Amino acid sequence: MPIHEKNLIRPENISTHDNLVMDGIDVSGDWSTFIKTRVVADYNEDLQDEIAALPGGEYIHRCWQCGSCTNSCTINAINPDFNPRYWIYLIRMGFESELVRDKDLIWQCVSCNKCTSACPRDVVPEAVMKATAHWLERKGYTRKSSSTVFDEVFSEQVIERGKIEDGEVVMNFFNRTGQKLTQPWLIEMVKRMIKNLPVQMLTMMGLATIFKPKTRNWGPARDAINDYIEEQEALLDEKLGPSVPYKAPEPAPTQIPAE
């Protein structure tokens, strides 16, 4: 279903003349509004299949563009530019460049799931937004989000040892995201732990940080999990191609004013 809303047309593609007379008829203002022809140079006919291959995107093909997701969206009520229906439309049409232009908006989804409750076709729009965000990461259009980095740190520790040591997770997460451990809230939390937790518990936490205990007989389970991950990654590589590292855009050249 085509998109007709004027607010979804890029401003640079709309041409309006404040003062225009044609054949003796004043067509100024809205009467002279023209939409420039859009040329899609990078049409991706596999875009819907690529999103559907990621967890959460499996039911994107069900969408019939009713707009219930956007109408119920918490973020759309604050920022009209956040439009799940429009992005699903772009994905299904294969308009990759149009989708990528909103790469910094798609991440604003707060997973309130109002859209999922309102959707009459069980598209699960919230999950589609997450799949789209991860697609942007995998294609190198955006850097990894903090939540993605945390998931990686957490999963690596679980897979390796079958146990979670909270302090190590926090330290590794801060290290990968370039954050300092001397943050006021973290210092305050440690102070309260030292003050309120039993000495035995604090001792066990300290020893766990040093000796990194593992779940007994964890080896076979770890190998099975790693085999499964490799299988899933191979399937994604087949559907989407290998992951592309994020490359920050080069800054625009400085304009030197003419004298």
Backbone torsions as a table, in degrees:
resi	resn	phi	psi	omega
1	MET	NA	127.6	-177.6
2	PRO	-70.2	156.9	177.5
3	ILE	-93.5	127.3	-177.0
4	HIS	-112.1	-16.5	-174.5
5	GLU	-62.7	134.0	179.7
6	LYS	-63.9	-34.6	-176.7
7	ASN	-68.5	-12.0	179.2
8	LEU	-95.1	-1.5	176.7
9	ILE	-90.3	132.1	-178.7
10	ARG	-60.0	134.1	-177.4
11	PRO	-53.6	-35.9	-177.5
12	GLU	-70.2	-13.7	179.0
13	ASN	-95.1	2.1	179.4
14	ILE	-108.1	126.9	-179.7
15	SER	-118.6	122.9	179.8
16	THR	-133.8	137.4	178.7
17	HIS	-108.6	126.2	179.5
18	ASP	-69.5	-32.0	179.9
19	ASN	-134.8	107.2	-178.1
20	LEU	-148.1	125.4	177.4
21	VAL	-120.5	124.4	179.7
22	MET	-123.5	122.5	-179.2
23	ASP	53.6	39.3	177.4
24	GLY	80.1	4.3	-178.6
25	ILE	-111.2	128.3	178.8
26	ASP	-76.4	112.8	178.7
27	VAL	-117.3	34.4	-178.6
28	SER	-67.1	160.2	175.8
29	GLY	70.5	-136.5	-174.9
30	ASP	-61.9	-27.2	-180.0
31	TRP	-64.8	-22.7	-178.0
32	SER	-104.7	21.0	-179.2
33	THR	-76.0	125.4	178.7
34	PHE	-125.1	144.1	176.2
35	ILE	-105.0	118.9	-179.3
36	LYS	-67.9	147.3	179.3
37	THR	-63.2	132.2	179.5
38	ARG	-98.5	130.0	178.4
39	VAL	-109.6	119.8	179.0
40	VAL	-95.1	108.6	-174.9
41	ALA	-94.2	-16.0	-176.3
42	ASP	-126.4	45.3	178.9
43	TYR	-56.0	128.9	-178.9
44	ASN	-115.8	97.7	-176.3
45	GLU	-69.4	-12.0	179.8
46	ASP	-100.4	5.6	-173.4
47	LEU	-59.4	-44.8	179.3
48	GLN	-62.3	-40.8	179.4
49	ASP	-66.2	-34.2	179.1
50	GLU	-67.0	-43.1	177.7
51	ILE	-66.3	-40.4	-179.0
52	ALA	-65.9	-22.8	-179.9
53	ALA	-76.7	-15.8	-179.4
54	LEU	-93.0	147.7	179.0
55	PRO	-55.4	126.1	180.0
56	GLY	104.7	-21.9	-176.9
57	GLY	-96.8	6.9	-170.7
58	GLU	-60.7	-28.5	-172.3
59	TYR	-111.3	20.3	-178.7
60	ILE	-62.6	-26.9	-178.5
61	HIS	-66.9	-14.6	-178.7
62	ARG	-78.5	-17.3	-172.2
63	CYS	-61.0	132.7	175.4
64	TRP	-117.8	18.3	171.0
65	GLN	61.6	41.2	179.2
66	CYS	-76.7	-23.9	178.1
67	GLY	88.3	5.9	-179.4
68	SER	-61.7	-34.3	-178.7
69	CYS	-64.7	-50.4	-179.4
70	THR	-66.4	-38.2	-179.1
71	ASN	-63.3	-31.5	-177.9
72	SER	-97.3	-2.8	-171.7
73	CYS	-68.6	130.0	177.2
74	THR	-62.5	-43.5	-177.0
75	ILE	-73.3	-37.5	179.5
76	ASN	-60.8	-31.3	178.7
77	ALA	-65.5	-25.0	179.5
78	ILE	-97.0	-40.8	-177.9
79	ASN	-129.5	101.0	-178.1
80	PRO	-59.6	-18.3	178.8
81	ASP	-71.1	-17.8	178.1
82	PHE	-83.4	106.7	-169.7
83	ASN	-137.0	89.3	-178.5
84	PRO	-57.0	-40.2	-179.3
85	ARG	-59.9	-43.2	-179.0
86	TYR	-64.4	-41.8	-179.2
87	TRP	-68.1	-37.1	175.8
88	ILE	-63.8	-39.1	175.8
89	TYR	-59.3	-47.2	179.9
90	LEU	-60.8	-41.1	180.0
91	ILE	-62.8	-46.5	-177.1
92	ARG	-68.6	-27.9	177.9
93	MET	-84.9	-15.4	-179.8
94	GLY	84.3	19.9	-178.3
95	PHE	-86.2	78.4	-174.0
96	GLU	-64.8	-45.1	-177.0
97	SER	-63.5	-36.6	177.9
98	GLU	-66.1	-39.3	179.0
99	LEU	-65.6	-44.5	-177.1
100	VAL	-64.5	-28.0	179.7
101	ARG	-62.4	-23.3	179.6
102	ASP	-104.0	24.2	-174.5
103	LYS	-60.5	-28.9	-178.9
104	ASP	-85.2	-9.0	178.0
105	LEU	-93.1	-37.2	-174.0
106	ILE	-58.4	-32.1	-178.9
107	TRP	-70.3	-9.1	-176.8
108	GLN	-76.7	-6.6	178.5
109	CYS	-55.9	129.8	-177.8
110	VAL	-101.7	7.5	177.6
111	SER	56.4	40.2	177.8
112	CYS	-74.9	-19.5	176.5
113	ASN	68.4	15.9	173.0
114	LYS	-63.1	-39.4	179.8
115	CYS	-62.7	-40.1	-179.5
116	THR	-65.8	-37.9	178.0
117	SER	-67.7	-33.5	-176.0
118	ALA	-85.0	-21.3	-174.2
119	CYS	-65.9	122.5	-179.6
120	PRO	-80.7	-6.2	-175.2
121	ARG	-115.0	7.9	-179.9
122	ASP	54.0	44.2	176.6
123	VAL	-74.3	-24.9	-173.3
124	VAL	59.0	63.6	-176.0
125	PRO	-56.2	-35.7	178.7
126	GLU	-57.9	-43.9	179.4
127	ALA	-68.7	-34.5	177.4
128	VAL	-63.8	-38.8	178.0
129	MET	-62.9	-40.6	178.9
130	LYS	-66.9	-41.8	178.3
131	ALA	-62.8	-40.0	179.0
132	THR	-65.3	-40.8	178.3
133	ALA	-62.1	-42.4	179.5
134	HIS	-71.4	-30.6	174.3
135	TRP	-62.6	-41.9	178.0
136	LEU	-61.4	-38.7	176.6
137	GLU	-64.5	-49.0	-174.4
138	ARG	-64.5	-32.8	179.9
139	LYS	-82.9	-4.9	177.7
140	GLY	83.6	12.9	179.3
141	TYR	-79.0	-26.7	178.4
142	THR	-134.9	154.9	174.6
143	ARG	-77.0	162.6	-179.7
144	LYS	-62.9	133.8	178.0
145	SER	-74.0	164.1	179.0
146	SER	-61.5	-36.8	180.0
147	SER	-66.6	-36.9	177.5
148	THR	-65.8	-43.3	179.0
149	VAL	-62.5	-42.2	179.3
150	PHE	-62.8	-43.0	177.9
151	ASP	-58.3	-40.1	-179.6
152	GLU	-66.1	-46.5	-179.7
153	VAL	-61.7	-45.9	-179.2
154	PHE	-62.7	-47.8	-177.1
155	SER	-64.9	-40.6	-179.4
156	GLU	-59.0	-41.6	-178.8
157	GLN	-70.0	-40.9	178.8
158	VAL	-62.7	-46.4	-177.3
159	ILE	-65.6	-40.0	-175.8
160	GLU	-71.3	-41.3	-171.3
161	ARG	-124.0	-11.7	-179.4
162	GLY	75.0	10.8	179.6
163	LYS	-143.3	160.0	178.3
164	ILE	-118.0	129.9	173.0
165	GLU	-114.8	109.3	-169.9
166	ASP	-56.9	-42.9	-178.0
167	GLY	-61.1	-41.3	179.7
168	GLU	-67.2	-39.3	177.6
169	VAL	-59.4	-47.3	-178.8
170	VAL	-62.8	-45.7	-178.0
171	MET	-63.6	-44.3	179.7
172	ASN	-65.5	-38.6	179.0
173	PHE	-64.3	-46.4	179.3
174	PHE	-62.9	-39.0	-179.7
175	ASN	-63.4	-44.5	-177.5
176	ARG	-72.9	-27.1	-179.7
177	THR	-97.1	5.0	175.4
178	GLY	71.5	27.6	180.0
179	GLN	-100.0	151.6	179.1
180	LYS	-86.3	147.5	177.1
181	LEU	-78.0	-13.4	-177.2
182	THR	-90.2	44.1	177.1
183	GLN	-84.0	140.3	-174.9
184	PRO	-53.4	-42.9	-177.4
185	TRP	-67.0	-35.1	-179.8
186	LEU	-71.9	-40.6	177.2
187	ILE	-61.5	-43.1	179.2
188	GLU	-64.3	-38.9	179.3
189	MET	-64.1	-43.0	179.7
190	VAL	-63.9	-40.9	178.6
191	LYS	-59.6	-43.8	-178.7
192	ARG	-69.3	-34.1	176.8
193	MET	-63.6	-46.7	-179.3
194	ILE	-61.9	-36.3	-176.0
195	LYS	-76.8	-36.2	-169.4
196	ASN	-108.0	-23.3	-176.7
197	LEU	-83.9	149.2	177.6
198	PRO	-61.8	148.5	-178.5
199	VAL	-59.6	-38.5	-178.9
200	GLN	-61.9	-42.1	180.0
201	MET	-66.5	-41.6	178.4
202	LEU	-63.2	-38.1	178.4
203	THR	-64.0	-43.9	179.9
204	MET	-63.9	-39.0	178.8
205	MET	-65.5	-40.9	178.3
206	GLY	-64.3	-43.2	178.8
207	LEU	-65.1	-37.6	179.5
208	ALA	-63.7	-36.1	178.8
209	THR	-65.7	-35.3	-176.8
210	ILE	-81.8	-48.1	-170.8
211	PHE	-94.4	-12.4	176.3
212	LYS	49.9	68.1	-178.0
213	PRO	-65.2	151.8	178.8
214	LYS	-117.1	156.5	172.5
215	THR	-66.6	137.4	-177.0
216	ARG	-62.0	136.8	179.0
217	ASN	56.3	39.6	-175.8
218	TRP	-80.4	-17.8	-173.7
219	GLY	-50.4	-54.3	-178.8
220	PRO	-59.5	-39.4	179.2
221	ALA	-65.5	-42.3	178.8
222	ARG	-60.7	-44.0	-179.8
223	ASP	-63.2	-39.9	179.9
224	ALA	-65.3	-41.3	179.2
225	ILE	-64.9	-43.8	179.9
226	ASN	-63.6	-38.0	177.4
227	ASP	-63.0	-41.4	-179.8
228	TYR	-65.5	-42.4	179.7
229	ILE	-62.4	-41.7	179.0
230	GLU	-63.2	-39.1	178.1
231	GLU	-63.5	-44.8	-179.3
232	GLN	-66.6	-39.8	178.1
233	GLU	-64.3	-37.3	178.0
234	ALA	-64.6	-38.7	177.8
235	LEU	-65.6	-41.3	178.5
236	LEU	-66.7	-38.9	177.5
237	ASP	-61.7	-36.2	179.4
238	GLU	-67.7	-38.7	-176.9
239	LYS	-82.7	-41.2	-171.2
240	LEU	-113.4	-11.3	-172.4
241	GLY	85.4	168.3	-179.6
242	PRO	-65.4	154.9	178.7
243	SER	-62.8	143.5	179.4
244	VAL	-111.5	125.3	179.4
245	PRO	-65.5	146.5	-179.7
246	TYR	-69.7	135.9	176.6
247	LYS	-123.6	116.5	-178.5
248	ALA	-62.3	138.2	179.0
249	PRO	-64.2	144.9	179.1
250	GLU	-70.9	140.0	179.7
251	PRO	-63.7	146.6	179.8
252	ALA	-66.0	143.5	-179.6
253	PRO	-64.0	143.2	-179.6
254	THR	-71.3	129.6	179.3
255	GLN	-85.3	122.7	178.1
256	ILE	-94.4	115.4	-178.1
257	PRO	-63.0	140.8	179.3
258	ALA	-70.5	141.1	179.8
259	GLU	-81.2	NA	NA
